Amino acid sequence: MTVETSKSRTPKAVLKQVLEPAKPKKILIIGGGYAGFYTAWKLEKLLKKGEAEVTLVDPLPYMTYQPFLPEVAAGSIEARHVVVSHRQHLKKTKLVSGRMTQVTHKSKKATIAIEGDKSITLSYDQIIMTAGAVTRTFPIDGIAEQAIGMKTIEEAVEVRNRLFGNFERAAALPKSSPLRKRLLTLIVVGGGFAGIEAFAELRSTATALLRYYPEISFDEVNFHLIEAMGRIMPEVSEKTAQKVIENLNKRAGYIHLNTQVVSAKDGKVKLSTGEVFESDIIIWTAGVAAAPVAKNCDFPLDARHRILANAKLQIVEGDKVIKNAWTAGDVSAVPDLSGGGVGGYCVPNAQHAVRQAKLLAKNVVASIRGEEIREYKWTTIGAVAGLGIGIGAIKVGKFGMIGFFPWLAHRGYHGLAMPTWERKIRVISGWVWNAVLGRDLVAIEATKTPRLFFETWATKPGK
């Protein structure tokens, strides 16, 4: 066997190597939510022409800005304005509409299921796992059949349609009707930020709806939030959380602490306290879990099925770095170097996902160029929450309060945090018009069965 050295190569071979550019690296991103979208968006800005080809795989053609979902459900924001189109804003990234069913990193191949057709196989040089999270539930009788989450734009729209539709139906029923009471009862399970914001925004909307339904009185509308722990909103101080409870109680929003849902069969919610409420709207916000697709990879997972990573966002197996494999966002277990994480890891929220994604993009580019990569470290300075029109909660350091100023801070922060100027303008202009014209209280329930009208009146063969 002969070994070719630089001296043994012909001038023609050397010239060919110099003139032929290196093949662009193939970067594959699995998941187009916060972490995936922001990683691709940042890569487009950092990569030089011909340096790498980026492919993003996701079954949905958009990223959802989840902090705005309660306002979508409340009719304060147009649903389409809180989703960001991949194709409209990722102009250099190849987009594949499909679900990842397998990743074999040893051969650097990913199998992608395409709806209605055969699966395809994508090869890559570097892979970025950002598949996000799903709603975490427990095996409680009736929850899977009756409840709805508040994690997708489709869920927020459905909650809005149900609430408005229930008011329409209830207004036509006598006050003695059990169905009327059920229609005017809403239950939220989970007292974290997601649950409290959804609960408060919808309570605010229900109060606004009463203006247009003289047949329904304020005390007929029953809102209940169920929390298994002894407090709500662990992200803020207990004093601020207690003020939120007091405010909601004044608005007929009842908080049940140290209480669990025992059953929700047929919409009849039984609590550990013995209380029973019937409702057509049961919203589950009691936690999230890493996307199950992580189990279809040959990457190490922790006990919660999150992909294990180091602070540089590289996927690891123990102390060993798995080369050319990265992860970020809710699907990952990234060490929290600030010391504020749960169990030593970053909590699954949008703030971490976005910031991790931006650093991840820089680290991937640095690795391609042979440069140094950096560790992720971020310390939160506070938290804001919207509790309905004109009411919010804020916590910055040891300072916390609720009222109009925190509501402005909430809208200001999230208005600026919404990705792309196009979407910022749509959201903020919608707020301005709502201030002038009032919130949009129209819901179109028939979108669930769009062909019903046509089918009902279409002429059938032989008739």
Residue pairs with C-beta under 8 A, 6 or more apart in sequence:
2 8
6 14
21 50
24 50
24 51
24 52
24 53
25 51
25 52
25 53
25 125
25 126
25 368
26 52
26 53
26 55
26 123
26 124
26 125
26 126
27 43
27 52
27 53
27 54
27 55
27 124
27 125
27 126
27 127
27 128
27 364
28 55
28 57
28 110
28 122
28 124
28 126
28 127
28 128
29 36
29 39
29 40
29 54
29 55
29 56
29 57
29 93
29 127
29 128
29 130
30 36
30 57
30 100
30 103
30 110
30 127
30 128
30 129
30 130
30 131
30 293
31 57
31 58
31 129
31 130
31 131
31 132
31 291
31 329
31 331
32 40
32 56
32 57
32 58
32 60
32 62
32 63
32 86
32 130
33 58
33 63
33 64
33 130
33 131
33 132
33 329
33 330
33 353
34 63
34 66
34 130
34 132
34 329
34 350
34 353
34 354
34 357
35 130
35 132
35 328
35 329
35 330
35 331
35 353
35 354
35 356
35 357
35 360
36 56
36 58
36 63
36 128
36 130
36 131
36 132
36 329
36 357
37 56
37 63
37 84
37 86
37 90
37 357
37 419
38 353
38 354
38 357
38 358
38 361
38 419
39 128
39 130
39 328
39 357
39 358
39 360
39 361
39 364
40 54
40 56
40 90
40 93
40 361
41 89
41 90
41 419
42 357
42 358
42 361
42 362
43 52
43 54
43 93
43 361
43 364
43 365
44 54
44 90
44 91
44 92
44 93
46 361
46 362
46 365
47 54
47 92
47 365
51 365
51 368
52 365
52 368
53 94
54 92
54 93
54 94
55 93
55 94
55 95
55 96
55 122
55 124
56 86
56 90
56 93
56 94
56 95
56 96
57 96
57 98
57 99
57 100
57 110
57 112
57 122
58 86
58 95
58 96
58 97
59 97
59 98
59 99
59 115
61 85
61 86
61 87
61 95
61 97
62 83
62 84
62 85
62 86
63 83
63 84
63 86
63 419
64 82
64 83
64 84
64 152
64 153
65 82
65 83
65 84
65 350
65 414
65 417
65 418
65 419
65 423
66 151
66 194
66 350
67 197
67 350
67 414
67 417
68 77
68 82
68 414
68 418
68 427
69 82
69 150
69 151
69 152
69 153
69 155
69 156
69 198
70 150
70 156
70 194
70 197
70 198
70 200
70 201
70 202
70 386
71 77
71 82
71 201
71 386
72 78
72 79
72 82
72 153
72 156
72 157
72 160
73 150
73 156
73 157
73 159
73 160
73 163
73 198
73 201
73 202
73 205
74 160
74 201
74 202
74 204
74 205
74 388
74 439
75 160
75 164
75 205
75 439
75 440
75 441
75 442
75 443
76 201
76 205
76 389
76 430
76 431
76 434
76 439
77 427
77 430
77 431
78 426
78 430
78 440
79 153
79 156
79 157
81 423
81 426
81 427
81 430
82 153
82 418
82 423
82 427
83 153
84 419
84 420
84 423
86 93
86 95
87 95
88 422
89 419
89 420
89 422
96 112
96 120
96 122
97 114
97 115
98 112
98 113
98 114
98 115
98 119
98 120
99 112
99 113
99 293
100 110
100 111
100 112
100 113
100 131
100 293
100 296
101 111
101 112
101 113
101 119
101 293
101 296
102 110
102 111
102 296
102 297
103 109
103 110
103 111
103 127
103 129
103 296
103 297
103 298
103 299
104 110
104 298
105 127
105 297
105 298
105 299
105 322
105 325
106 298
108 123
108 124
108 125
108 127
108 324
109 121
109 122
109 123
109 124
110 121
110 122
110 124
110 127
111 119
111 120
111 121
112 119
112 120
112 121
112 122
113 119
114 120
125 324
126 324
126 325
126 326
126 364
126 367
126 368
127 324
127 325
127 326
128 326
128 327
128 328
128 360
128 364
129 294
129 297
129 299
129 307
129 315
129 325
129 326
129 327
129 328
129 331
129 332
130 327
130 328
130 329
130 331
130 332
130 353
130 357
131 290
131 291
131 293
131 294
131 329
131 331
132 291
132 329
132 330
132 331
132 353
133 151
133 288
133 289
133 290
133 291
133 329
133 330
133 331
133 348
134 151
134 288
134 289
134 290
134 291
134 292
135 149
135 151
135 284
135 285
135 287
135 288
135 289
136 286
136 287
136 288
136 289
137 143
137 144
137 147
137 284
137 286
138 286
140 261
140 262
140 263
140 264
141 263
141 264
141 265
142 263
142 264
142 265
142 266
142 267
142 268
143 261
143 264
143 282
143 284
145 265
146 264
146 265
146 266
146 267
146 282
147 189
147 264
147 282
147 283
147 284
148 155
148 158
148 159
148 281
148 282
148 283
148 284
149 155
149 283
149 284
149 285
150 156
150 159
150 194
150 195
150 198
150 283
150 284
150 285
151 194
151 288
158 448
159 198
159 202
159 281
159 283
160 443
161 443
161 444
161 445
161 447
161 448
162 280
162 281
162 445
163 186
163 202
163 205
163 206
163 209
163 281
163 443
164 209
164 441
164 442
164 443
164 445
165 443
165 445
166 183
166 184
166 280
166 281
167 183
167 184
167 206
167 209
167 213
167 216
169 179
169 183
170 179
170 180
170 183
170 184
170 216
170 220
171 213
171 215
171 216
172 215
173 179
173 180
173 183
174 180
175 220
178 278
180 220
181 220
181 222
181 278
182 267
182 278
182 279
182 280
183 280
184 216
184 220
184 221
184 222
185 222
185 223
185 224
185 277
185 278
185 279
185 281
186 202
186 206
186 222
186 223
186 224
186 279
186 281
186 283
187 223
187 224
187 225
187 226
187 269
187 277
187 279
187 281
187 282
187 283
188 195
188 198
188 199
188 202
188 223
188 224
188 225
188 226
188 283
188 285
189 195
189 225
189 226
189 261
189 282
189 283
189 284
189 285
189 286
190 225
190 226
190 227
190 284
190 285
190 286
190 287
191 225
191 226
191 227
191 229
191 231
191 232
191 233
191 255
191 257
192 232
192 233
192 234
192 235
192 285
192 286
192 287
193 233
193 235
193 383
193 385
194 285
195 225
195 227
195 232
195 283
195 285
195 286
196 225
196 232
196 233
196 244
196 385
196 387
197 385
197 386
197 387
198 283
198 285
199 223
199 225
199 248
199 253
199 283
200 244
200 248
200 251
200 253
200 386
200 387
200 388
200 391
201 386
201 387
201 388
202 223
203 223
203 248
203 251
203 252
203 253
203 388
204 251
204 387
204 388
204 389
204 391
205 388
205 439
205 441
206 221
206 223
207 218
207 221
207 251
208 389
208 438
208 439
208 441
209 441
210 216
210 217
210 218
210 221
212 441
218 252
219 252
221 252
222 252
222 254
222 277
223 252
223 253
223 254
224 254
224 256
224 277
225 232
225 248
225 253
225 254
225 255
225 256
226 256
226 259
226 260
226 261
226 269
226 271
227 255
227 256
227 257
227 258
227 259
228 258
228 259
228 260
228 286
229 257
229 258
230 257
230 258
231 238
231 241
231 257
232 241
232 244
232 245
232 255
232 257
233 240
233 241
233 244
233 385
233 393
235 383
235 395
236 244
236 383
236 385
236 393
236 395
236 400
237 395
237 398
237 400
239 400
240 393
240 395
240 400
240 401
240 402
243 393
243 400
243 401
243 402
244 387
244 393
244 402
245 255
247 387
247 391
247 402
248 254
248 255
248 387
249 255
251 388
256 271
256 273
256 275
259 271
259 272
259 273
260 271
260 272
261 269
261 270
261 271
261 272
262 270
262 271
262 272
263 269
263 270
264 270
264 282
267 278
267 279
267 280
267 282
268 276
268 277
268 278
269 276
269 277
269 278
269 279
269 282
270 276
271 277
288 330
288 348
289 304
289 305
290 304
290 305
290 306
290 307
290 330
290 331
290 332
291 330
291 331
292 305
294 301
294 305
294 306
294 307
294 331
295 301
295 305
297 307
299 307
299 308
299 315
299 322
299 325
299 327
300 307
300 308
300 315
300 316
300 317
300 318
301 307
301 308
302 308
302 333
304 333
306 331
306 332
306 333
306 345
307 315
307 327
307 331
307 332
307 333
308 315
308 316
308 317
308 332
308 333
309 315
309 316
309 326
309 327
309 328
309 332
309 333
309 334
309 335
310 316
310 321
310 334
310 335
310 375
311 334
311 335
311 337
311 375
311 376
311 377
312 363
312 373
312 374
312 375
312 376
313 326
313 327
313 328
313 332
313 334
313 356
313 359
313 360
313 363
313 376
314 321
314 322
314 325
314 326
314 363
314 373
315 321
315 322
315 325
315 326
315 327
316 322
324 367
326 360
326 363
326 364
327 334
328 334
328 353
328 356
328 357
328 360
329 348
329 352
329 353
329 356
329 357
330 348
330 353
332 356
333 345
334 345
334 346
334 352
334 356
334 376
335 341
335 344
335 345
335 346
336 344
336 345
336 346
336 347
337 375
337 376
337 377
338 377
338 378
338 379
338 380
340 379
340 380
341 347
346 352
346 356
346 376
351 378
351 380
352 378
354 417
355 376
355 378
356 376
359 374
359 376
362 373
362 374
363 373
363 374
366 372
366 373
366 374
367 373
381 396
381 397
382 394
382 395
382 396
382 397
383 394
383 395
384 392
384 393
384 394
384 395
384 406
384 409
384 410
384 413
384 414
385 392
385 393
385 394
385 406
385 410
386 392
386 407
386 410
386 411
387 393
387 402
387 407
389 407
389 439
390 404
390 407
391 402
391 403
391 404
391 406
391 407
392 402
392 403
392 404
392 405
392 406
392 407
392 408
392 409
392 410
392 411
393 400
393 401
393 402
393 406
394 400
394 401
394 402
394 405
394 406
394 409
394 410
411 431
415 424
415 427
415 428
415 431
416 424
418 424
418 427
434 440
446 452
446 453
